[in-house]
Amino acid sequence: QERGSFQVQVGVGCEETVLGQTHCVEARIFPDSFCLATQNWSGANIEVGATCLGDSIEFVILNTGTGPTSGPLNYIVIEDQVVLLQGTFTLDAGETLKFTLPANGSTYFFQAQQEPGNPNAEDPSVTVEGCGAADNITLGLVNAYPLGDGNPFLDIDCQPNIGSFDPNDKQGYPLGYGDRHYIRRGQDLEYHIRFQNTGTDTAFRVVVEDVLPPQLDPRTLRPGAASHPYRVEFRRRDGANALRFVFDDILLPDSSTNEPASHGFVRFKISQRPDLPPETTLENRADIFFDFNRPVRTNTARHTLGEDFFPKNLIELDRKGVLQLDIRPNPVVDRAWLLMPFSNAGETLEFRLYDLSGRPLHRETFTGGALEIRPRTWNLRSGLYFFEVLDGKRRIGMGRFVAL
């Protein structure tokens, strides 16, 4: 069995980024497919993507497999930890579903259900941060969600750029929702432990010891990336399973001699034990031993198991396929038309118009499935505007246009 490793060092430009902005890197090893067939699998393989278009975000669901989905599958869009959109989809092989939402600086998490029986068992997901209003973006939420790297040939790491920090700390991903860090029951966790030699001499041996909480299954341990070569041990400590990462001959310089080289880290993934009840709390911390010194204890990474813990402010964008509405012609000089497909002749709808900051500018009701757009009558200045169409209190479509 062959193995290897490589290191990549990157720098963050101070002028091009915002403090707290998240930066992600993806590593993939080939072959990146499963060679074993599974029973009761239709052949469908669901992937998702999201593209920032400046003033909007295009979301896409793709079936890159060889067969159709066996039935309706679910998808969800979460805006700043509030459920914005839920729906279902069915796709033939090679088919895609696209829809667009206005970009307003929020962090959007988009996840679709994977086809049952697919060897790529994890539900695909993608997160978009910082698209839209550059001066009003939401930061710090990317790692609150799963990164969609559950397959063994793929690994994604997302880290925010930060100022000062504790050099010996521990984080558990996904970070979870709210102060109690809610995650789904059955959600795998990836722990990231960082350490630094802040002593006065080189550390020849470093041991990171993690006493696993009883709710985590040690049989599912998957050791991950690290800054230096290591070996893994299991020991019993105080009646619990103690996971040890041993860095022999690490020769870690002290921070006063070589600050950049004085840091180290290790990551690992682990699964929950099955059938844990809701509101179960997972607490995990680590002790770091530098040679024969007393251990340095990290913070405690906490998670709470839950279901349907995201608040909801749902919009309806999939009414008979109406996802993005068009104004024609666009840009608009004197007048244009909004045409509502699938609208009943006598149906009364409401049109609402907003500027880039979300300030309401105009609203009116219309029937017959068409509305005349009149920028000069509405005293609109030249620029970009967003609109939505409602059926009662339910949003059924949205779009944008440019007034000249």
N, C-alpha and C positions, 0 to 999 in steps of 0.2 A: 504494500500500500504506500503510495507516494503522497507526500504532503509538502507544503511550502508556504511562504509568506512574503509579503512585500509591504512597504510603508510609503505613504503619500503625505507630504507636508504642504499645507496651503496657508496663505495669508489673506486677511480680510482688509480690503481697502477702507480706510476711515471715511473718506469723502463720498464713496459710492454706496455706503450702507447706513442703516439706522441702528442705533444701540438697541439690542433686544431682537433684531431680525434673525430669523432662522435660516440656516444654510444646510442643505442636504447633499449627501453623496451616496451613490448607488454602486454596488459591486456585484457582478454577475459572473458565474463560472459556467463554462460550457463542457459537455452538453447541458442545456438548460431545459430538458424535457424528461418525462418519465417513460421508461421503456416497458413498464408493466401495465397491462390492461386491467381495468376494474369492471366488475359486473354492474349491471343496471345503470350504465352511463350512456347517455344519448350521443356523446361525442362533442357536445357543445362546450366551448371554453370561453368564459366571460372575462373581458378586460375592460378597464375604464380609463379615461383620460380627461384632462381639463387644461384649457389653454386660455391665458390672459390675453384679451384682445384690446387692452387699454381701457375702454369704457364699458366692457362687458367680459363675461367669462363663458366660454363654450364648453359644455360638458358632453361627453360622448360615452356610450356603452357599445362595445363591440363583441360580436361572437366570432372569435378567430378559430373555432373548432371545425370539425367535419360534419356535424349534425345539428339539427335545430334544438332549441330548448324544449324540454319535455313538458313544460307548463309555465304558467306565469311565475316570474321571479321578482323579488322586491328590490327597490333602490331607495336611497335616502340622501337628502342634502341637509347639512347642518350649517347654519350661519352663526358664528360666534357663540357656539354651544347652545343654540336654540334650533330645534327642528323646523326647517323652513318648508321642505317638500318631501313627500313620500308618494310612491307609486309602484306600479308593476309594469313589466315588459315581457314580451316574447320575441325572440329573434331567430331567423333562419341562419344557417351557416353563411358567414360572410356579410351578414346584415349589421347595420349600425342604427343607433338611436341618438339623436343630437337635440340639445336644447340650450338656450342661452339665458343667463341672468345678468342684470346690470351689475357692474363692478363698483363697489362703494368703499373699498378699503377693508371690508370685513374678511375674516378667515373662513373659508368654505371647506367643509369636509364632505366628500362624495364617496359613497360606497354602494356597491351592487352585490346581490346575492350570487354566489357561484352555483353552477349547475350541479345538482345532487349526483354523487358518484364520481365527480371529477377528481383525479388524483391531485390536482392543484386545489387542495381542500379549502384554503383561506379565501374569504370574501375579498375581492379586489377593491382597493380604495385609493384615493388621491386627495391631497390637501393643497389648497391655494392660499397663499398669504401675500398681502400687500398689493393686490391688484386694484387699480382705481385711484381713489383719492390719496395722493402721496402724502398729504399733510395730516391724514386722519386714518391711519391704518391700525388694525388690531394685531397686537403682537403676543407671543407667548402661548399660543394654542396649538401649534403644529404637533407637538409631542403629547398633547392630551388625547390624541386619537391613535388607533393602530396605523402602522406605516405600510401595511400590505406586503410585508416581506417574510411571510411564514414559510415559503418554499425553501428547501435546503440549498438551492443553487442561487439564491438571491439574498442580499443583505442591504438594508438602507439605514443610514445613520443621519439623524438631523440634530443639529446643535445650534442654539442661539449664541450670537456673540454677546459677551457680557463684560462688565468692568471687573472689579475686584471680586474674589470668590474664595471659599474655603478650599484649600488644595486637597484635603482628604474628605471626600464626600461620596454619597451614594444616591443614585436615582433609579427609579423603577419605571419602565415604559410599557404601555402608555401611561402618562401621568394621571389620567382620569379626570372626571368632571367634579368641579366644586371643591369646597374646603375638605370634604371627606374623600376626595379622589375616587369617585365611583368608576368601576369598570364592570364589564359583563361577566357573569359567571361562565367559567370555561375559558376566559381570555388568557392566553399565554403572556407571561411577563418576561421582559428583558431587563436585567440589572446591569448598571454601569458604575463601577467603583473606581475612583481616582485617588491617587496618592502622590505625595511629594516628600522628598528627603529635605527637611528643613533643619537638619542637625548641623554638626560642625565637621563631619568627615564622610567619606564614601560609605554607602551601605552595600555590604557584600551579599546579603540575603534578605529578601522581603517575603513575608507570608501574609496573605490576605485570608482571614478566616471569617466565614459567614455561617452563623448558626441559623439554619433554615427554619422558618415557622412550620408548625405541623400541618398547615393547610396546603403546603406545596409538596409535590411528589418528587423525591430525589431521583427516582428511576427515569424521569423525563429530562434530566439535566442535559443541556447542549452547550458545552464550553465554546466561547466565542473568541473574538479578536482581543489582542492585548498588545501592550507596548513592547514587551520583552518575552522571550520564551519562558514557558512555565510548565509545571506538571500539576495534576489534580489529585487530591486525596480526600477521603471521607473518614471522619473520626466521630466518636461519640463524645459529646460535651454536655454535661448537666442533663443527661438523659435525652438529648436531642441530636439530630444529624448536623454535624459541623462540616461544611464544605471548605476545603483549603486549597488556595492557589499558591503554589510554592515557586518563587523566582530564585533559583540557585545561581550564584555567581552573576548577579545582576549588575554589580559595580555601578550603582546609582550615585552620581556625584551629589554633593550637598548643594543647596540653592545658592549659597554665597560664592561657590566656585564656578558653577555652570548652571544658571537658573533654568534655561530651556530644557537641558538634559536631566534635570532633577525630578521630572514628572514621570509618572507611569499610570497605567490603567489596565483593567481587565473587564470583560463583559461575558455574560452568560444568559441563556434562556432556560426557562423552566415552566412547567404546567401546573395548574391547580389540581388538587385531588378532585375526583368526580363528586357530583351531587352535594356540593357545599351550599348551605342555605343562604338566601339573601341577607344582607346586612352583616355578613361575615367580614371581619377585619383582618387584613394581612399586614403584619409589621415586620420589617427586616432591616437589619443594620450589620455592619462588619467591623472587625478589629484588624488593624494593620500593624504588623510587627516588623520593625527595622532592626535586623540583627538580634541582639539580646536585650533590647530596650523594652520598656513597658509599652503595651499596645496603644495605638491611637485609634479612638473609636469614632466612627462616622455618625452622621445624622441617621435618623430612622426614616426609611421609605415606607409610606403607608398607603394602603388601598382598601376600599370597601366594595363588596360585591353587591350588585343591584340589577334591576331590570327597569327599562323605560324611565330612566332618571333624567334624561334631557327634557327641559321644558319645550313646549310646542307653540309655534305661531305659524300654523300651516297656511300655505297658499296653494291654490289649485291651478296648475299650469298644463294639465294633461287632458283637459276636456276635449274629447274627440280629436286628439292630436294637436290642438291649438297650443303651441308652446312659444312661438315668437310671431308677433304681428308686424305687418309691413305697412308703411305709408308710401303711397305712390302719387306723383314722383317724389323722390327723396334725394337731394335736398329740396326744400320747399321754398318757393319764391312768393307767389300770391296765394295759391291754394293747392290743396292735394286731397286725397281721399284715403280714409281708413276703411278697408273692406273686411268684414267679419265672416270667414268661412263657417259653414255649418250653423249659421244663425237662423232662427225661425223668423218669418216675415213680421210677425206682430210682437216679437220679444223686445222688451225694454232693457237696455243696457246703459251703464254709466261710464263715461270717459273722464279720467282724471289726469292732469298734466303737471309735471314737476320739473324744476330746474336741476342743475348738477348737484346742488347741496340737499336735494330732497324737499325743497320748499314748494308747497302747492301753489299753482298759478291759475288753473282754470279747471272747471268741471261742468259737464252737462250730460243730460240723458239723450238717447237717440234710439230709434227703432228702424226696422227694415234692413239691418245688417250693414249699414254704411254711414259714415260720418264725414262731413266736409271739414278739413283742417284749414284754418284761416289765421295764419301768424300775425298779419297786420291788424286784423280786427281784434285779436287777443292782446295786442300791444307787446308782441314778443321781439326781443332784440336778436340779433344774429348770434347763433350758438347752437349747442346740443341740448336736446330736451328728452326726457323720459316720460312715458305714459303707461297707464294700466287701464284695463277694461274690466268692470265688475258686473256680475249677475247677482243683484242683491248685495250681500256682504262677501260673496265669493269671487276672488280674482280668477278670471278665466283666460287672460292674455295680457301681454305686455310688449313693449317695443321702444324704439327711439327714432328720432328724426333730427335733421339739421335744418334750422331756419336761416335763410339768407337775407 
